[in-house]
Amino acid sequence: MSKPITSSDLPPHLAQFAEAQIAAGRFASVEDVVEAGLEALKQRAESEHTEELRRDAAEAFAAFDRGEGFTTTPDELMDGIERDLGLKS
């Protein structure tokens, strides 16, 4: 079993911040403060990734609106899928 994270495990400026958060009643332990910080970083990374996907999608839709989208028919697409799956030679 791993030992809990304490203020002594953190750089002084972060230890001071964590202790202030605990003293203010926002968290019960340094470990809870660290966990909340990591969760916030995870959410920010996921949000940034989502925004990147939205930008990519917007660019793709704009290209499609300019007529730069698919230049094939649905039948040609299905033929390709069937060939890839080995359903058609």
C-alpha positions as CSV (number, residue, x, y, z in Angstrom):
1,M,0.0,0.0,0.0
2,S,1.4,3.4,-0.9
3,K,1.8,6.1,1.7
4,P,-0.6,9.1,1.5
5,I,0.7,12.4,0.0
6,T,1.6,15.0,2.6
7,S,2.7,18.6,2.5
8,S,6.4,17.4,2.8
9,D,6.0,15.7,-0.5
10,L,5.4,19.0,-2.3
11,P,7.5,22.0,-3.1
12,P,7.1,24.7,-0.4
13,H,4.9,27.0,-2.4
14,L,2.5,24.1,-3.3
15,A,2.5,22.8,0.2
16,Q,1.5,26.2,1.5
17,F,-1.3,26.4,-1.1
18,A,-2.6,22.9,-0.2
19,E,-2.5,23.6,3.5
20,A,-4.5,26.9,2.9
21,Q,-7.1,24.9,0.9
22,I,-7.4,22.5,3.8
23,A,-7.6,25.2,6.4
24,A,-10.4,26.9,4.4
25,G,-12.3,23.7,4.5
26,R,-12.2,23.0,0.8
27,F,-10.4,19.7,1.1
28,A,-9.8,17.2,3.9
29,S,-6.2,16.3,3.0
30,V,-3.2,17.2,0.8
31,E,-4.0,14.1,-1.2
32,D,-7.5,15.4,-1.9
33,V,-6.0,18.7,-3.1
34,V,-3.5,16.9,-5.4
35,E,-6.3,14.7,-6.8
36,A,-8.5,17.7,-7.5
37,G,-5.6,19.4,-9.3
38,L,-4.9,16.3,-11.4
39,E,-8.5,16.0,-12.3
40,A,-8.6,19.6,-13.4
41,L,-5.6,19.1,-15.6
42,K,-7.2,16.0,-17.1
43,Q,-10.5,17.9,-17.8
44,R,-8.5,20.8,-19.4
45,A,-6.6,18.4,-21.6
46,E,-9.8,16.7,-22.7
47,S,-11.4,20.1,-23.3
48,E,-8.5,21.2,-25.5
49,H,-8.7,17.9,-27.4
50,T,-12.4,18.4,-27.9
51,E,-11.8,22.0,-29.2
52,E,-9.2,20.7,-31.6
53,L,-11.7,18.1,-32.9
54,R,-14.3,20.8,-33.3
55,R,-11.9,23.0,-35.3
56,D,-11.0,20.1,-37.5
57,A,-14.7,19.2,-38.1
58,A,-15.5,22.9,-38.9
59,E,-12.7,23.0,-41.4
60,A,-13.9,19.7,-43.0
61,F,-17.5,21.0,-43.2
62,A,-16.3,24.3,-44.8
63,A,-14.3,22.4,-47.3
64,F,-17.3,20.2,-48.1
65,D,-19.4,23.4,-48.5
66,R,-16.8,24.7,-51.0
67,G,-17.3,21.5,-53.0
68,E,-14.0,20.0,-51.8
69,G,-15.7,17.0,-50.3
70,F,-16.2,13.5,-51.6
71,T,-16.0,13.1,-55.4
72,T,-17.4,9.6,-55.4
73,T,-20.9,8.1,-55.4
74,P,-22.4,6.1,-52.6
75,D,-22.2,3.0,-54.8
76,E,-18.5,3.5,-55.3
77,L,-18.0,3.9,-51.6
78,M,-19.9,0.7,-50.9
79,D,-17.9,-1.1,-53.5
80,G,-14.7,0.0,-51.8
81,I,-16.0,-1.1,-48.4
82,E,-17.1,-4.5,-49.7
83,R,-13.6,-5.0,-51.4
84,D,-11.9,-4.0,-48.1
85,L,-14.0,-6.5,-46.2
86,G,-13.3,-9.2,-48.8
87,L,-16.9,-9.4,-49.8
88,K,-16.2,-8.4,-53.4
89,S,-13.3,-9.2,-55.7
